[in-house]
Amino acid sequence: MKLAEGLLLRADLIKKIEHLLNRIRPVLIVTDDKQPQEDPIKLLAQLRKAKEDLELIIIRINKTNNTTVLDDGTLLMEALAKRDSLKLFSEKLRNIRQGAQINNNGYGRQTATIDIKDLQAEIDQTGRAFRDIDSKIQELNWLTELKE
């Protein structure tokens, strides 16, 4: 199994766990002598199995991320951390740029306290760096076998 397939399986298991939880809730309590539409014990067993499957796939993904190396010698785990931090930083820079937008509404002359052009250049550079590392990660995900 490729790493990308393991990541898809992890996402599916997370959705399955949420789905099972949504199926368990309505059958936990019944009124009078009515029977639940589904057996909560069986649903709980399925939930436990999905949790175990999720744990195993996460372990395999983490082992793979910690031992797989990009062409430049960077561990995949390090590249993932860099991508995540670039994404977060890019979002925060865009929020700052939005907050620095001038809205002269007649209550006095407003001026920005930072250079918007420089900020936009940093936003653009951060976005390029994110896309570059993300494409390398995505490629590697489809080329790398998931560790046991």
Number of C-alpha atoms within 10 A of each C-alpha: 11 15 22 20 14 19 17 11 16 19 12 14 20 15 13 17 18 13 12 17 14 11 17 20 10 13 16 12 12 11 7 6 6 8 11 14 10 13 13 18 12 11 16 15 11 15 20 13 13 19 16 13 15 20 14 14 21 16 14 18 21 16 15 21 21 13 11 20 17 14 9 6 8 11 16 21 19 14 18 15 11 16 19 14 13 19 18 11 16 20 15 13 18 16 11 14 18 11 10 15 12 11 10 10 8 7 7 7 9 12 11 11 7 11 10 15 10 10 15 14 11 15 19 15 13 18 16 13 16 19 15 12 16 18 11 14 19 12 12 19 21 14 12 16 17 22 18 11
